[in-house]
Amino acid sequence: MHSSPLLSSLSLFPQIYREELPNGLTLLVDPHFQADVVSLQLWCATGSIHEGKYAGSGISHLLEHLLFKGTAKRNGNQIAWQMQSLGGHLNAYTSYDRTVYHVDLPSSYWKEALEILADLVFHAAIPPTEFEQEKEVIRREIAMVEDDPDSLLFELAFETAFSKHPLKYPIIGLLGLFDSIDRQAVLDYYHSRYVPQNVFLVISGAVSPEEVCAKVKEILGNEPMGFLEPLDLPEEPAQISPRFASKEIQTEVARLCLVFHVPGYGHPDAPALELFSTLLAQTHSSLLHQKLVEKEAIAQQVVSFFLDYASVGVFGIEAECSPEKVELLGARILEELHSLPQKGITEEDFILGLKQQFSHSLRELRSASARAKTIGNGWLMFKDPLYKENFLRKLYSVEKQKVLNLVPTYFREDNLTQVQVIPKKQKSKVFSIPPKESSSKCFELSNGIQFIYRSDPLPLQYFRATFDGGPLWELPTQIGISKLAASILVKGTQKRSAEKLARDIEIIGGSFGADSGNNSAGLYIECLSEEWQTALDIFSEMIREPACLESELEIEKRKLLHQIRLMRDDPVYIAQSLLRKTLWQDHPYAHNPMGTEETVEQITVEDIQQFILSVFKTGRMVLGMCGPLDPEKGLKGIESCFSDFPRVPIPKMVEVAYPNFEKPLRVEQRIPGKEQAIVGLSFRIPPIHDPIQISLDVISEILSDLGSRLFIKVREEKGLAYFVFPTRFLGWKGGSFSIIAGTDPGAKEEVEKIILEVLDEIIKEGFSEEELQRAKAKLLSEEKISSQYPSSSIALSTVNALLGLGWDYEEKKIKIIEQISLDELNAAAQNLFSSKDCVIGVVYP
């Protein structure tokens, strides 16, 4: 049995208040005052496996959609407007064993939000006028699955692995069964499953349990009980022989999934299975990742998972590779699995897996939403809100031999289901926040490097470095080098191999990674706080002494090329790339930060070394840290590591003129083999530091919400698109504001017409004061919610500092949002949507 100093004092939920109302509804309250945020979650213990005679129809998911269409008190738009006016982020999801309706918002307004949420869940009107229209929206969603290879793979795996249990059906339903559902069937299902005894409420955040209990009794205490018919799920027969299925689609990447039947939740083997998943393929140093991705280069990605339900469980391994290697990859995965009992697991590997599980569980609890989800999951499965704590203690009691014994017990050939999704043989070508003292501080090293610090009591220490990067810093023949240079930082140092680096970080409960985008690149490392000095030493070594090995660069190039091919499976990505290229033409921003196959292929080790030396390892780098470590200790450590980095000026190459259009341009592109058409409009906008960006934040928020005129016109009134949303590319020297809609190919012209009509209406009439106030409330709420994640906040602060916005830009932005006027907003909208620097793009089968 292993132990941890942190485990002995572990108390993830110091106080959980629980009460069962007379009508059977259970309340769970987690008072947590880390931020002025609260998460309200109403859990209904019904999902796609509970649909009984409607099994396979997706009626649970359809009902979830319909609950947002209104009640006797509010129509669907009023629900969205009222919740957004409170700064609330309202959403829901349906899974195999649950449907959850949740809202995150500032804690000041939880009572009002609870009343709306309770009304939505228990008093749904399911209007006849909305029924068929929403069914059409979900038909579009079902069609979208056909364009998503990962979703297809998962559905194919479950469909093949299960013969009787309703897990064989996709949550969204089978189209033939879905089409047969009428409104009366939905009403019957709603009234039979959404009864207080089958629903519980979880509230986590800055609230008083006594006050919550009183209000919940007032709002939900009088909901009448209903008859809850027990459902006997079909028992899945034991599998007696291996199963195989294959599906060909329009893609460039092969995907493989191996699944094995394992016990459901509560079984004594569950902790060992969870740990085995981590050891097998969830970290950089895990067995299958190292063997098949890093060393043998058979796979581009390998990930394992363990899912447990009431009476059954599934252990799966998903992998991606080039099409010609799919059979070899499947054979090698099985070979490594079956040889494990003979090879054994080293003590170091075992401890590494335990620490990774522990630190991952801590990371899951940073927000009120995540805490509420963890409590809800424990209550749904075990009637134990402290299940996560208890599970971690059980995890540390798992013996190494027990993990090894899992292989002959569950990973037998007769218990294997193997499925694949591969390319077709003939591919086609072609509210107000009160002022408070900032929780972050900024220091300056002796060479001018900015160091941003934020305290956080959770025992995790985070270090971040943000560098210049992206297309502006890259030669036209080296687009993608920022991404490769960032990724090479995590692939070994002059003292440690890539494998040893991963192990040394993970053995201290750490995680690490690198990123690169349009404006910057970055590196981070996080660990258990007691190991901060080791982490800082490794962090410094990764930046100062990267190995830059030819062999590792080839691996990273292979991964990046795989990502480029993978994105070509996504019609939305194809549309956005088309808009970007057309809008920016010869400007560096026309290039995707991932690069192209041609540019990536020709980048050399010497190119990477020069890029790191001239762009990353300079005084323009910005450093960040958050955690319980004393800032003075952190500052001294950072100063000793990086004070010799040279000051450098901004190179002239980032100053590039961009084209101006005499009139909007129109482009189209065919995407054979897909089901969806994507309609997009893209407008060029000023650089990221232009004051108009705050107005564009508000405009984007207005057009994003479920009650927006854009959403109502395209989806609600016409039912023409499953999604329609605005998106922005913010660049140091310019950017774009786009609107993207996914629709049936036959409706693409009408969708384009409606979007243009909505924008013309905005130009002529402007937004309303109500729209402005709702957007303000939502944006200010997002600021509070994002404040729960110190590492994300620090990362954003380092990027803002690098781009000249200031490390405290997010705090300043709040005040500007609060003061923005309707005239200012409408002037920005008129200027934006009247611009001739615009592209209309359509991609379709």
C-alpha positions in Angstrom: 0.0 0.0 0.0 1.3 3.5 -0.9 0.7 6.8 0.8 1.0 10.5 0.2 1.4 13.4 2.7 -1.4 15.1 0.9 -3.6 12.1 1.1 -3.5 12.0 4.9 -5.0 15.5 5.1 -7.2 15.2 2.1 -10.5 17.1 2.3 -11.7 18.1 -1.1 -15.2 19.0 0.2 -14.8 20.1 3.9 -18.5 20.7 4.3 -21.3 19.2 2.2 -24.8 20.0 3.4 -27.4 17.4 2.4 -31.2 17.4 2.8 -34.0 15.4 1.3 -37.2 17.3 0.7 -40.5 15.6 1.6 -41.2 15.1 -2.1 -38.1 13.1 -2.5 -35.8 15.7 -4.2 -32.3 15.7 -2.7 -30.3 18.9 -2.1 -26.5 18.9 -1.9 -24.7 22.2 -1.1 -21.0 22.7 -1.3 -20.1 26.1 0.3 -16.9 27.2 -1.5 -15.8 30.8 -1.4 -12.7 30.8 -3.6 -14.5 33.2 -6.1 -17.9 35.0 -6.1 -19.4 32.3 -8.3 -22.0 29.7 -7.9 -22.9 26.7 -10.0 -26.5 25.3 -9.9 -27.0 21.8 -11.4 -30.3 20.0 -11.6 -29.6 16.3 -12.3 -32.2 14.0 -13.6 -31.2 10.3 -13.3 -32.4 9.5 -16.8 -30.4 9.2 -19.9 -30.3 7.2 -23.1 -30.1 3.8 -21.3 -33.3 4.6 -19.5 -35.6 5.1 -22.5 -37.4 1.7 -22.2 -39.7 1.2 -25.1 -38.2 4.3 -26.8 -34.7 2.8 -26.6 -32.5 4.0 -29.5 -34.8 7.0 -30.3 -32.8 9.7 -28.6 -35.9 10.8 -26.7 -33.9 11.9 -23.6 -31.7 14.2 -25.8 -34.7 15.5 -27.7 -36.5 16.3 -24.4 -33.4 18.2 -23.1 -33.6 20.4 -26.2 -37.4 21.0 -25.8 -37.1 22.0 -22.2 -35.4 25.2 -23.3 -38.5 26.1 -25.5 -40.5 27.6 -22.7 -42.8 27.1 -19.7 -46.2 28.5 -18.7 -44.3 31.6 -17.3 -41.6 32.1 -19.9 -41.1 31.4 -23.6 -37.7 30.1 -24.7 -36.3 33.5 -25.6 -37.3 34.9 -22.2 -35.5 32.0 -20.4 -32.3 32.9 -22.3 -32.7 36.6 -21.9 -33.5 36.5 -18.2 -30.7 34.1 -17.4 -28.2 36.1 -19.4 -29.3 39.3 -17.7 -28.1 37.7 -14.5 -24.8 36.9 -16.1 -25.8 33.3 -16.2 -24.3 30.6 -18.5 -27.1 28.2 -18.9 -26.7 24.9 -20.7 -27.5 21.2 -20.4 -26.2 17.8 -21.6 -27.5 14.3 -22.0 -25.4 11.2 -21.4 -26.1 7.5 -21.2 -27.2 7.7 -17.5 -28.1 11.3 -16.8 -29.5 14.6 -18.1 -28.0 17.7 -16.3 -29.2 21.3 -16.5 -26.6 23.7 -15.2 -26.0 27.4 -14.8 -22.9 29.2 -13.6 -23.1 32.8 -12.6 -22.1 35.4 -10.0 -23.2 34.3 -6.6 -25.3 37.5 -6.0 -28.0 36.2 -8.4 -28.3 32.5 -7.5 -31.8 32.8 -6.1 -33.2 34.3 -9.3 -31.3 31.7 -11.4 -32.6 28.8 -9.3 -36.2 29.9 -9.9 -35.7 30.0 -13.7 -33.8 26.7 -13.7 -36.5 25.0 -11.6 -39.2 26.4 -13.9 -37.4 25.1 -17.0 -36.9 21.6 -15.6 -40.3 21.0 -13.9 -42.7 23.1 -15.9 -41.8 22.6 -19.5 -44.5 23.5 -21.9 -43.0 21.6 -24.9 -44.9 23.9 -27.3 -46.4 22.1 -30.4 -45.2 24.9 -32.6 -41.6 24.2 -31.6 -41.7 20.4 -31.7 -41.1 19.6 -35.3 -38.7 22.5 -35.7 -36.5 21.3 -32.9 -36.6 17.8 -34.4 -35.3 19.2 -37.6 -32.4 20.9 -35.7 -31.5 17.5 -34.2 -31.7 15.8 -37.6 -29.0 18.3 -38.6 -27.0 17.3 -35.5 -27.3 13.6 -36.4 -26.1 14.5 -39.9 -23.1 16.3 -38.4 -22.0 13.1 -36.6 -21.4 11.7 -40.1 -18.9 14.4 -40.6 -17.1 13.7 -37.3 -14.9 10.7 -37.5 -14.2 10.6 -33.8 -18.0 10.4 -33.0 -18.5 7.8 -35.6 -15.7 5.7 -34.1 -17.1 5.8 -30.6 -20.6 5.0 -31.8 -19.4 2.1 -33.9 -17.4 0.7 -30.9 -20.4 0.7 -28.6 -22.8 -0.5 -31.3 -20.5 -3.5 -31.9 -19.5 -4.3 -28.3 -23.1 -4.4 -27.0 -25.8 -6.7 -28.3 -28.6 -6.3 -25.7 -27.7 -3.5 -23.4 -29.0 0.0 -24.5 -25.5 1.3 -24.5 -25.4 0.0 -28.0 -27.5 3.0 -29.1 -26.1 6.5 -29.7 -27.3 9.1 -27.2 -28.6 11.2 -30.0 -30.6 8.3 -31.3 -31.0 6.4 -34.6 -32.7 8.5 -37.3 -35.4 5.9 -38.1 -36.5 5.7 -34.5 -36.0 9.4 -33.8 -38.3 10.3 -36.7 -41.1 8.2 -35.2 -41.3 10.1 -31.9 -44.3 12.3 -31.6 -45.0 15.1 -29.1 -47.3 12.9 -26.9 -44.5 10.3 -26.5 -42.1 13.1 -25.3 -44.8 14.4 -22.9 -45.3 10.9 -21.5 -41.6 10.3 -21.1 -41.2 13.7 -19.4 -43.9 13.1 -16.9 -42.7 9.6 -16.1 -39.0 10.5 -15.5 -38.8 14.1 -14.4 -40.3 13.5 -10.9 -38.7 14.9 -7.7 -37.6 11.4 -6.5 -35.5 11.1 -9.7 -34.0 14.6 -9.6 -31.4 16.1 -7.3 -30.0 19.6 -7.0 -26.3 20.3 -6.5 -25.1 23.9 -5.6 -21.5 24.7 -5.2 -20.0 28.1 -4.7 -20.1 31.2 -2.5 -23.5 30.5 -0.8 -24.8 29.9 2.7 -26.2 26.3 3.0 -29.0 27.5 5.4 -30.1 30.2 3.0 -29.9 27.8 0.1 -32.0 25.2 1.9 -34.7 27.7 2.8 -34.9 28.9 -0.8 -34.9 25.5 -2.3 -37.8 24.4 -0.1 -39.7 27.5 -1.2 -39.1 26.9 -4.9 -39.0 23.1 -5.2 -40.6 21.8 -2.0 -44.1 21.8 -3.5 -43.3 20.0 -6.7 -45.6 17.0 -6.6 -44.2 13.5 -6.5 -44.9 11.2 -9.4 -44.9 7.5 -10.0 -41.4 6.4 -11.0 -41.6 3.1 -12.8 -38.5 1.0 -12.1 -36.5 0.1 -15.2 -34.9 -3.2 -15.6 -32.0 -2.8 -18.0 -31.3 -5.8 -20.2 -28.4 -7.8 -19.0 -25.5 -7.9 -21.6 -24.6 -11.5 -22.4 -21.0 -12.5 -21.8 -18.9 -12.0 -25.0 -17.5 -15.3 -26.2 -15.5 -14.4 -29.3 -13.8 -11.3 -30.7 -15.8 -8.8 -32.7 -14.7 -6.5 -35.5 -16.3 -3.7 -37.5 -15.0 -1.2 -40.1 -16.5 1.9 -41.7 -15.1 3.9 -44.6 -15.6 7.6 -44.8 -14.1 10.6 -46.4 -11.0 11.2 -44.3 -7.2 11.2 -44.5 -6.6 9.6 -41.1 -7.3 6.1 -39.9 -8.9 5.7 -36.4 -8.9 2.6 -34.3 -10.7 1.7 -31.1 -10.3 -1.5 -29.0 -12.9 -2.0 -26.2 -13.2 -4.7 -23.5 -16.1 -5.4 -21.2 -15.3 -4.7 -17.6 -17.4 -4.4 -14.4 -19.6 -1.5 -13.6 -19.1 1.1 -10.9 -18.7 0.0 -7.3 -16.8 -3.2 -8.3 -13.6 -3.7 -6.3 -11.5 -3.7 -9.5 -12.7 -0.1 -10.5 -9.8 1.7 -8.8 -7.3 -0.7 -10.4 -8.9 -0.2 -13.8 -8.7 3.6 -13.5 -5.1 3.4 -12.5 -4.3 1.0 -15.4 -5.8 3.4 -17.8 -3.4 6.1 -16.6 -0.4 3.8 -16.8 -1.4 2.5 -20.3 -2.1 5.6 -22.4 -3.0 8.9 -20.6 0.3 10.7 -20.1 3.5 11.5 -22.1 5.4 8.7 -20.5 2.7 6.1 -20.4 3.4 2.7 -22.0 1.5 2.8 -25.3 2.3 6.5 -25.9 6.1 5.9 -25.5 6.1 2.7 -27.5 3.8 3.4 -30.4 3.9 7.1 -30.8 7.4 8.2 -29.7 9.6 5.2 -30.5 8.0 3.1 -33.2 6.1 5.9 -34.9 3.1 3.6 -35.7 0.5 5.9 -34.1 0.0 9.6 -34.0 -2.0 9.4 -30.9 -3.1 6.7 -28.4 -5.5 7.3 -25.5 -7.1 4.9 -23.1 -10.3 5.4 -21.1 -12.4 3.6 -18.4 -16.1 4.2 -18.3 -18.3 2.6 -15.7 -22.1 2.4 -15.5 -24.6 0.7 -13.2 -24.0 -2.9 -14.2 -21.5 -2.7 -17.0 -18.2 -1.0 -17.7 -16.0 -0.4 -20.8 -12.3 -0.1 -21.0 -11.2 1.4 -24.3 -8.1 2.3 -26.3 -8.4 4.8 -29.1 -5.7 5.5 -31.6 -5.0 7.5 -34.8 -2.5 6.5 -37.5 -1.9 6.7 -41.2 -4.2 4.3 -43.1 -1.6 1.8 -44.2 -0.6 1.2 -40.5 -4.0 0.5 -39.0 -3.7 -3.3 -38.9 -0.2 -3.2 -37.5 -1.2 -0.7 -34.9 -4.1 -2.9 -33.6 -1.7 -5.9 -33.4 0.9 -3.9 -31.5 -1.5 -2.6 -29.0 -2.7 -6.1 -28.2 0.9 -7.4 -28.1 1.9 -4.7 -25.6 -1.2 -5.4 -23.5 -0.8 -9.1 -23.3 3.0 -9.0 -22.6 2.5 -6.7 -19.6 2.1 -9.4 -16.9 5.4 -10.9 -17.9 7.3 -7.6 -18.3 5.7 -6.2 -15.1 5.5 -2.6 -13.9 8.3 -0.8 -12.2 7.8 0.8 -8.9 8.6 4.2 -10.4 6.0 3.7 -13.1 3.4 2.7 -10.5 4.1 5.7 -8.3 4.0 7.9 -11.3 0.5 6.6 -12.2 -0.8 7.2 -8.7 0.5 10.8 -8.6 -0.9 11.5 -12.0 -4.3 10.3 -10.9 -4.1 12.3 -7.8 -3.0 15.6 -9.4 -5.6 15.1 -12.2 -8.3 14.7 -9.6 -7.2 18.0 -8.0 -7.2 19.8 -11.3 -10.8 18.7 -11.8 -11.9 20.7 -8.8 -10.8 24.2 -9.6 -14.2 25.7 -10.5 -17.6 25.6 -8.8 -19.0 23.9 -11.9 -16.4 21.1 -11.7 -17.0 20.7 -8.0 -20.7 20.4 -8.4 -20.2 17.9 -11.2 -18.0 15.8 -9.1 -20.5 15.8 -6.2 -23.3 15.0 -8.6 -21.5 12.2 -10.1 -20.8 10.6 -6.7 -24.4 11.0 -5.7 -25.8 9.6 -8.9 -23.7 6.5 -8.8 -23.2 5.8 -5.1 -25.4 8.2 -3.1 -22.0 9.4 -1.8 -21.1 13.1 -2.4 -17.6 12.4 -1.1 -17.0 9.6 -3.6 -14.0 11.3 -5.1 -12.2 11.5 -1.8 -13.0 7.9 -1.0 -12.0 6.8 -4.5 -8.6 8.4 -4.2 -8.0 6.6 -0.9 -9.0 3.3 -2.5 -6.7 4.1 -5.4 -3.7 4.4 -3.1 -4.5 1.0 -1.6 -4.3 -0.7 -5.0 -1.4 -3.1 -5.2 0.8 -3.4 -8.3 0.0 -7.1 -8.8 -3.7 -6.4 -8.8 -3.2 -4.1 -11.9 -1.2 -6.8 -13.6 -3.9 -9.4 -12.9 -6.4 -7.2 -14.8 -4.9 -8.3 -18.1 -5.7 -12.1 -18.0 -9.0 -11.3 -16.3 -10.5 -8.7 -18.7 -8.2 -8.2 -21.7 -8.7 -11.6 -23.3 -9.1 -12.0 -27.0 -12.7 -13.4 -26.6 -13.6 -10.2 -24.7 -12.2 -7.8 -27.5 -14.2 -5.6 -29.8 -12.1 -3.9 -32.4 -13.5 -1.2 -34.7 -12.0 1.2 -37.2 -12.9 4.2 -39.3 -10.7 4.4 -42.4 -10.5 6.5 -45.6 -12.6 5.5 -48.6 -10.7 3.5 -51.1 -11.5 6.1 -53.8 -11.0 9.5 -52.3 -12.3 12.6 -54.0 -9.7 15.3 -54.7 -10.2 17.9 -53.9 -24.1 43.4 -14.1 -21.4 45.3 -12.1 -18.4 43.9 -10.4 -17.2 45.8 -7.3 -13.6 47.0 -7.4 -11.2 44.9 -5.4 -7.5 44.5 -5.0 -6.0 42.5 -7.8 -5.1 38.9 -6.9 -2.2 39.1 -9.4 1.0 41.1 -9.2 3.7 41.9 -11.8 7.4 42.2 -11.2 10.3 43.0 -13.5 13.5 41.1 -13.7 16.8 42.9 -14.0 16.8 42.4 -17.8 13.2 43.7 -18.3 11.4 40.3 -18.4 8.0 40.6 -16.9 7.1 38.1 -14.2 3.4 37.8 -13.2 2.3 36.1 -10.0 -1.0 35.0 -8.6 -1.6 33.1 -5.3 -3.8 30.1 -5.0 -4.4 27.8 -2.0 -4.8 24.6 -4.0 -1.5 22.6 -3.5 -0.6 22.8 -7.2 2.3 25.0 -8.5 2.1 26.3 -12.0 4.9 28.0 -14.1 4.3 29.6 -17.6 6.5 31.1 -20.2 5.0 33.0 -23.2 7.1 33.8 -26.2 6.6 35.7 -29.5 5.3 33.4 -32.2 2.8 32.7 -35.0 2.8 33.7 -38.7 4.1 37.2 -38.1 7.4 35.8 -36.8 7.8 33.1 -39.5 9.3 33.2 -42.9 6.8 32.3 -45.7 8.7 29.1 -46.3 8.6 28.2 -42.5 5.0 28.6 -41.6 4.4 26.3 -38.7 7.8 26.7 -37.2 6.5 28.4 -34.0 4.4 25.3 -33.3 7.3 22.9 -33.9 9.7 25.0 -31.9 7.3 25.1 -29.0 6.6 21.4 -29.2 10.4 20.6 -29.3 10.8 22.3 -25.9 8.9 19.4 -24.3 10.9 16.7 -26.2 14.0 16.5 -24.1 16.9 18.7 -22.9 20.6 18.4 -23.2 20.5 16.5 -19.9 17.3 14.4 -20.2 15.7 12.4 -23.0 12.1 13.1 -24.0 11.0 10.0 -22.1 13.1 10.9 -19.0 11.8 14.4 -19.1 8.2 13.2 -19.1 8.8 10.7 -16.3 10.7 13.3 -14.2 7.8 15.7 -14.4 5.0 13.1 -14.0 6.7 11.5 -10.9 6.2 14.8 -9.1 2.5 14.7 -9.9 3.2 17.1 -12.8 1.8 17.9 -16.2 3.4 19.9 -18.9 2.8 21.1 -22.4 3.5 23.6 -25.1 1.3 25.7 -27.3 1.4 28.1 -30.2 -1.2 30.2 -32.0 -1.7 33.3 -34.0 0.3 35.7 -31.8 2.4 33.7 -29.4 3.8 30.4 -28.2 4.1 29.1 -24.7 5.4 26.4 -22.3 4.0 25.4 -19.0 4.6 23.0 -16.2 2.4 22.2 -13.2 3.2 20.0 -10.2 2.2 19.2 -6.6 3.3 22.3 -4.7 5.7 20.5 -2.4 7.8 19.7 -5.6 8.0 23.3 -6.9 11.8 23.6 -6.8 12.3 20.5 -8.9 9.6 21.7 -11.3 11.2 25.2 -11.7 14.6 23.6 -12.4 13.1 21.4 -15.1 11.1 24.3 -16.5 14.3 26.4 -16.8 16.2 23.6 -18.4 13.5 23.0 -21.0 13.7 26.7 -22.1 17.5 27.2 -21.8 18.8 23.8 -23.0 16.4 22.1 -25.4 17.9 19.1 -27.0 16.6 19.9 -30.5 17.3 16.3 -31.7 16.7 15.4 -35.4 14.8 12.2 -34.3 12.5 14.2 -32.0 11.8 16.9 -34.7 10.8 14.2 -37.1 8.3 12.8 -34.5 6.9 16.3 -34.0 6.7 17.0 -37.7 4.8 13.7 -38.1 2.4 14.7 -35.4 1.9 18.2 -36.9 1.3 16.8 -40.3 -1.2 14.4 -38.8 -3.0 17.4 -37.2 -3.1 19.2 -40.5 -4.7 16.2 -42.2 -7.0 15.7 -39.3 -8.4 19.2 -39.6 -9.2 18.6 -43.2 -12.0 16.2 -41.9 -13.8 19.2 -40.3 -16.0 21.3 -42.6 -16.0 24.2 -40.2 -12.2 24.3 -40.3 -12.2 24.1 -44.1 -14.6 27.1 -44.2 -12.6 29.1 -41.8 -9.4 28.5 -43.7 -11.0 29.5 -46.9 -12.3 32.8 -45.4 -8.9 33.5 -43.8 -6.9 32.9 -47.0 -9.3 35.1 -49.0 -9.5 37.9 -46.5 -5.7 38.2 -45.9 -4.3 37.0 -49.3 -0.5 37.7 -49.2 -0.4 38.8 -45.6 1.1 36.4 -43.0 -2.3 36.1 -41.4 -3.5 34.3 -44.4 -1.6 31.3 -43.1 -2.8 28.8 -40.5 -0.4 28.7 -37.6 -0.1 25.0 -38.1 1.5 25.6 -41.5 1.1 23.4 -44.5 2.5 20.0 -45.4 5.0 21.7 -47.7 6.3 24.2 -45.2 6.4 21.8 -42.3 8.3 19.1 -44.3 11.2 21.4 -45.1 11.9 22.8 -41.6 15.2 21.6 -40.2 16.8 21.2 -36.8 19.0 24.2 -37.6 15.9 26.3 -38.4 14.3 25.3 -35.0 17.5 26.1 -33.1 17.8 29.5 -34.7 14.1 30.3 -34.1 14.3 29.3 -30.4 17.5 31.4 -30.0 16.2 34.5 -31.8 12.5 34.5 -30.9 12.0 32.5 -27.7 15.1 33.0 -25.7 15.0 36.8 -25.4 14.0 39.5 -22.9 10.6 39.7 -24.7 9.6 36.5 -23.0 6.9 36.9 -20.3 6.9 34.5 -17.3 4.0 33.6 -14.9 3.5 31.6 -11.8 0.5 30.7 -9.6 0.0 28.5 -6.6 0.7 28.6 -2.8 4.4 29.3 -3.2 5.6 32.6 -1.6 6.2 35.1 -4.5 9.5 36.2 -3.1 10.9 32.6 -3.4 9.4 32.3 -6.9 10.9 35.6 -8.0 14.4 34.7 -6.7 14.2 31.4 -8.5 13.0 32.9 -11.7 15.6 35.7 -11.6 18.4 33.2 -11.2 17.2 31.2 -14.2 16.5 33.9 -16.8 18.2 37.2 -15.9 20.8 36.7 -18.6 18.3 36.6 -21.5 19.1 39.5 -23.9 16.8 42.5 -24.6 15.8 42.6 -28.3 13.8 45.0 -30.5 10.8 44.0 -32.4 11.9 42.9 -35.9 10.7 44.8 -39.0 9.3 41.6 -40.5 6.2 41.9 -38.3 5.2 45.1 -40.1 3.4 43.9 -43.2 0.7 45.8 -45.2 -2.6 44.0 -45.7 -4.9 44.3 -48.8 -8.0 46.5 -49.0 -11.0 45.5 -51.1 -13.1 47.7 -53.3 -16.1 45.4 -52.6 -16.8 42.2 -50.6 -15.4 39.0 -52.1 -17.2 35.7 -52.6 -15.6 32.3 -52.6 -16.9 28.7 -52.7 -15.2 25.3 -52.2 -16.5 21.7 -52.7 -15.9 19.2 -49.9 -16.9 15.8 -51.3 -18.0 13.1 -49.0 -19.4 15.4 -46.3 -23.0 15.9 -45.2 -23.0 19.5 -44.2 -22.7 22.9 -45.9 -20.9 25.7 -44.0 -21.8 29.3 -44.7 -19.3 31.9 -43.4 -18.9 35.7 -43.5 -15.6 37.3 -42.4 -14.9 41.0 -41.8 -11.4 42.4 -41.3 -11.0 44.2 -37.9 -8.2 46.4 -36.4 -5.2 45.2 -34.4 -5.8 43.6 -31.0 -4.8 46.8 -29.0 -7.4 49.0 -30.8 -10.1 50.3 -28.3 -12.8 49.1 -30.7 -12.0 45.5 -29.6 -14.1 46.0 -26.4 -17.1 46.9 -28.5 -16.5 43.9 -30.7 -16.4 41.7 -27.5 -19.9 43.0 -26.7 -21.2 42.5 -30.3 -19.8 39.0 -30.4 -21.6 38.2 -27.1 -24.9 39.7 -28.3 -24.8 37.5 -31.4 -23.7 34.4 -29.4 -26.5 34.0 -27.0 -29.5 31.7 -27.5 -31.8 34.7 -27.5 -29.9 36.6 -30.2 -31.7 37.7 -33.3 -29.1 35.8 -35.4 -29.9 32.5 -33.5 -33.6 33.1 -33.6 -33.8 33.9 -37.3 -31.6 31.1 -38.6 -32.3 28.3 -36.1 -35.5 29.0 -34.1 -37.8 30.5 -36.7 -36.5 28.6 -39.7 -34.8 25.5 -38.2 -32.2 25.8 -41.0 -29.0 25.3 -39.0 -27.9 23.3 -36.1 -25.3 26.0 -35.2 -24.7 29.6 -36.0 -22.1 31.5 -34.1 -19.7 34.5 -34.3 -16.0 33.9 -33.9 -13.0 36.2 -33.9 -9.4 36.0 -34.8 -7.5 38.5 -32.7 -4.1 39.4 -34.2 -1.4 41.7 -33.0 -1.5 43.5 -36.3 -5.1 42.9 -37.3 -7.9 40.3 -37.1 -11.2 39.2 -38.3 -14.8 38.9 -37.1 -16.7 36.0 -38.7 -20.1 34.4 -38.5 -20.3 30.7 -39.2 -23.4 28.5 -39.8 -23.8 24.8 -40.5 -26.8 23.8 -42.6 -28.2 21.3 -45.1 -26.6 21.8 -48.5 -29.9 22.6 -50.0 -30.5 25.5 -47.6 -27.1 27.2 -47.9 -28.4 30.1 -50.1 -31.3 30.8 -47.7 -29.0 30.7 -44.6 -26.7 33.2 -46.3 -29.5 35.5 -47.2 -30.9 35.5 -43.6 -27.5 36.2 -42.1 -27.1 39.2 -44.5 -30.6 40.4 -43.6 -29.8 40.3 -39.9 -26.6 42.2 -40.4 -28.3 44.8 -42.5 -31.0 45.2 -39.8 -28.2 45.8 -37.3 -26.6 48.4 -39.5 -29.8 50.3 -40.0 -31.5 49.9 -36.6 -28.6 49.0 -34.2 -28.8 46.9 -31.1 -31.2 47.6 -28.3 -30.4 48.7 -24.7 -31.7 45.3 -23.5 -29.3 43.5 -25.8 -26.4 45.6 -24.5 -27.2 45.0 -20.9 -27.6 41.3 -21.3 -24.2 41.1 -23.1 -22.6 43.2 -20.4 -24.0 40.9 -17.7 -22.7 37.8 -19.5 -19.2 39.2 -20.2 -18.8 40.3 -16.6 -20.1 37.0 -15.4 -17.5 35.2 -17.6 -14.8 37.3 -16.0 -15.8 36.0 -12.6 -16.1 32.4 -13.7 -12.7 32.5 -15.5 -11.2 33.9 -12.2 -11.6 30.4 -10.7 -8.8 29.1 -12.9 -5.5 30.7 -11.8 -3.4 28.9 -14.3 -5.6 30.1 -17.2 -5.7 33.6 -15.8 -1.9 33.7 -15.6 -1.4 32.3 -19.1 -3.8 35.0 -20.5 -2.0 37.7 -18.5 1.4 36.7 -20.0 0.0 36.8 -23.5 -1.6 40.2 -22.8 1.7 41.5 -21.5 3.6 40.2 -24.5 1.2 41.9 -26.9 1.5 45.2 -25.2 -2.0 45.2 -23.7 -0.7 45.1 -20.2 -0.6 42.2 -17.7 -3.7 43.5 -16.0 -5.7 44.1 -19.2 -8.5 41.8 -18.3 -9.2 43.8 -15.1 -9.1 47.1 -17.0 -11.4 45.6 -19.6 -14.1 45.0 -17.0 -14.4 48.7 -16.3 -14.5 49.6 -20.0 -17.3 47.0 -20.6 -19.3 48.5 -17.7 -19.1 52.0 -19.2 -19.7 51.3 -22.9 -22.7 53.1 -24.3 -25.3 52.0 -26.8 -24.2 54.7 -29.3 -20.6 53.6 -29.1 -21.7 50.0 -29.6 -23.9 50.7 -32.6 -21.3 52.9 -34.2 -18.8 50.0 -34.0 -21.4 47.5 -35.4 -22.3 49.8 -38.3 -18.6 50.3 -39.1 -17.9 46.6 -38.9 -20.8 45.2 -40.9 -20.7 48.0 -43.5 -17.0 47.2 -44.3 -16.0 46.3 -47.8 -13.1 44.3 -46.4 -15.4 41.3 -46.2 -15.5 37.8 -47.6 -18.5 35.5 -48.0 -17.5 31.9 -48.2 -19.4 28.7 -48.7 -18.2 25.1 -48.5 -20.5 22.2 -49.5 -20.5 18.6 -50.7 
